[in-house]
Amino acid sequence: MALAWLLKDKRVTSVLVGASSAEQLLDSLKCLNNTSFDKIELNGIEGILKS
């Protein structure tokens, strides 16, 4: 979720992904399948970041 959230932010020009195995890299790349959030999800994330 964190990678997808970063990718949706127009201020972010790149996201570095650290992986110690191919499996970990493939798991991280799954975020490309869902880079959109609804308003409720975005409000929840923003609430966490402000606390």
N, CA, C and O of each residue as an XYZ file, in Angstrom:
204
protein
N       0.818     -1.174      0.000
C       0.000      0.000      0.000
C       0.871      1.250      0.000
O       0.557      2.226     -0.682
N       1.954      1.228      0.755
C       2.816      2.415      0.840
C       3.408      2.770     -0.519
O       3.475      3.947     -0.875
N       3.832      1.781     -1.269
C       4.392      2.057     -2.595
C       3.332      2.626     -3.530
O       3.604      3.569     -4.272
N       2.138      2.069     -3.501
C       1.056      2.569     -4.349
C       0.696      3.997     -3.963
O       0.417      4.820     -4.835
N       0.699      4.305     -2.657
C       0.377      5.654     -2.205
C       1.431      6.644     -2.707
O       1.090      7.747     -3.135
N       2.690      6.260     -2.656
C       3.749      7.130     -3.166
C       3.606      7.364     -4.666
O       3.793      8.483     -5.144
N       3.279      6.324     -5.399
C       3.168      6.440     -6.850
C       2.014      7.332     -7.285
O       2.070      7.914     -8.368
N       0.976      7.455     -6.472
C      -0.165      8.293     -6.853
C       0.107      9.772     -6.599
O      -0.616     10.629     -7.107
N       1.135     10.079     -5.825
C       1.459     11.466     -5.468
C       2.265     12.115     -6.592
O       3.374     11.672     -6.892
N       1.726     13.143     -7.203
C       2.385     13.803     -8.338
C       3.693     14.491     -7.947
O       4.516     14.784     -8.814
N       3.895     14.754     -6.653
C       5.145     15.361     -6.193
C       6.302     14.368     -6.191
O       7.467     14.765     -6.219
N       5.982     13.087     -6.158
C       7.003     12.032     -6.106
C       7.385     11.665     -7.535
O       6.532     11.272     -8.331
N       8.663     11.795     -7.855
C       9.109     11.509     -9.223
C       9.706     10.121     -9.366
O       9.832      9.618    -10.482
N      10.078      9.490     -8.255
C      10.591      8.120     -8.325
C      10.430      7.456     -6.965
O      10.392      8.121     -5.930
N      10.339      6.156     -6.989
C      10.223      5.361     -5.770
C      11.294      4.286     -5.825
O      11.349      3.501     -6.772
N      12.137      4.255     -4.817
C      13.174      3.232     -4.751
C      12.645      2.041     -3.965
O      12.091      2.194     -2.877
N      12.822      0.872     -4.525
C      12.354     -0.346     -3.883
C      13.569     -1.184     -3.526
O      14.340     -1.583     -4.399
N      13.732     -1.444     -2.250
C      14.821     -2.307     -1.805
C      14.296     -3.721     -1.634
O      13.251     -3.930     -1.016
N      15.005     -4.674     -2.170
C      14.575     -6.070     -2.059
C      15.799     -6.943     -1.854
O      16.838     -6.734     -2.479
N      15.667     -7.913     -0.980
C      16.777     -8.836     -0.741
C      16.577    -10.162     -1.457
O      17.416    -11.058     -1.362
N      15.453    -10.289     -2.181
C      15.213    -11.506     -2.949
C      14.293    -11.174     -4.126
O      13.607    -10.151     -4.126
N      14.291    -12.036     -5.104
C      13.409    -11.853     -6.257
C      11.951    -11.908     -5.821
O      11.115    -11.173     -6.347
N      11.648    -12.767     -4.874
C      10.273    -12.884     -4.379
C       9.811    -11.575     -3.737
O       8.673    -11.149     -3.932
N      10.689    -10.952     -2.982
C      10.340     -9.681     -2.346
C      10.115     -8.589     -3.400
O       9.200     -7.778     -3.260
N      10.926     -8.564     -4.430
C      10.766     -7.597     -5.510
C       9.435     -7.810     -6.234
O       8.705     -6.852     -6.487
N       9.123     -9.054     -6.563
C       7.856     -9.358     -7.239
C       6.667     -8.967     -6.374
O       5.663     -8.473     -6.889
N       6.770     -9.180     -5.071
C       5.696     -8.800     -4.166
C       5.517     -7.280     -4.158
O       4.387     -6.792     -4.155
N       6.609     -6.538     -4.154
C       6.537     -5.075     -4.173
C       5.948     -4.558     -5.477
O       5.215     -3.569     -5.475
N       6.256     -5.207     -6.579
C       5.758     -4.766     -7.877
C       4.256     -4.969     -8.046
O       3.648     -4.390     -8.946
N       3.662     -5.781     -7.193
C       2.212     -5.997     -7.249
C       1.436     -4.716     -7.000
O       0.265     -4.612     -7.365
N       2.094     -3.731     -6.373
C       1.396     -2.468     -6.110
C       1.006     -1.775     -7.405
O       0.107     -0.934     -7.402
N       1.658     -2.108     -8.513
C       1.321     -1.494     -9.792
C      -0.057     -1.918    -10.287
O      -0.618     -1.283    -11.180
N      -0.604     -2.986     -9.714
C      -1.942     -3.449    -10.090
C      -3.049     -2.607     -9.482
O      -4.192     -2.664     -9.934
N      -2.720     -1.823     -8.456
C      -3.738     -1.005     -7.789
C      -3.095      0.282     -7.281
O      -2.580      0.329     -6.164
N      -3.130      1.310     -8.097
C      -2.525      2.584     -7.706
C      -3.575      3.649     -7.413
O      -3.244      4.830     -7.304
N      -4.821      3.250     -7.286
C      -5.864      4.227     -6.983
C      -6.463      3.936     -5.612
O      -6.542      2.789     -5.173
N      -6.881      5.008     -4.956
C      -7.486      4.905     -3.638
C      -8.795      5.684     -3.668
O      -8.907      6.703     -4.349
N      -9.778      5.197     -2.925
C     -11.011      5.974     -2.840
C     -10.856      7.029     -1.740
O      -9.862      7.039     -1.014
N     -11.828      7.896     -1.628
C     -11.745      9.025     -0.698
C     -11.608      8.559      0.753
O     -10.863      9.161      1.526
N     -12.307      7.512      1.120
C     -12.245      6.999      2.492
C     -10.839      6.499      2.803
O     -10.301      6.772      3.876
N     -10.246      5.765      1.864
C      -8.887      5.259      2.072
C      -7.884      6.405      2.189
O      -7.021      6.390      3.067
N      -7.996      7.400      1.303
C      -7.088      8.547      1.351
C      -7.236      9.315      2.660
O      -6.236      9.726      3.250
N      -8.449      9.512      3.115
C      -8.655     10.194      4.396
C      -8.046      9.406      5.561
O      -7.477      9.995      6.480
N      -8.165      8.096      5.520
C      -7.562      7.258      6.545
C      -6.052      7.369      6.564
O      -5.441      7.487      7.626
N      -5.450      7.330      5.379
C      -3.991      7.437      5.273
C      -3.534      8.812      5.758
O      -2.585      8.916      6.535
N      -4.207      9.858      5.299
C      -3.842     11.218      5.722
C      -3.982     11.390      7.227
O      -3.167     12.071      7.851
N      -5.013     10.777      7.820
C      -5.197     10.840      9.262
C      -4.056     10.195     10.018
O      -3.619     10.704     11.049
N      -3.577      9.081      9.510
C      -2.442      8.401     10.134
C      -1.192      9.257     10.027
O      -0.426      9.358     10.986
N      -0.977      9.871      8.877
C       0.214     10.676      8.673
C       0.224     11.933      9.538
O       1.293     12.412      9.917
N      -0.944     12.468      9.851
C      -1.020     13.687     10.658
C      -0.863     13.408     12.140
O      -0.566     14.322     12.909
N      -1.058     12.158     12.561
C      -0.982     11.849     14.000
C       0.425     11.583     14.464
O       0.646     11.310     15.644
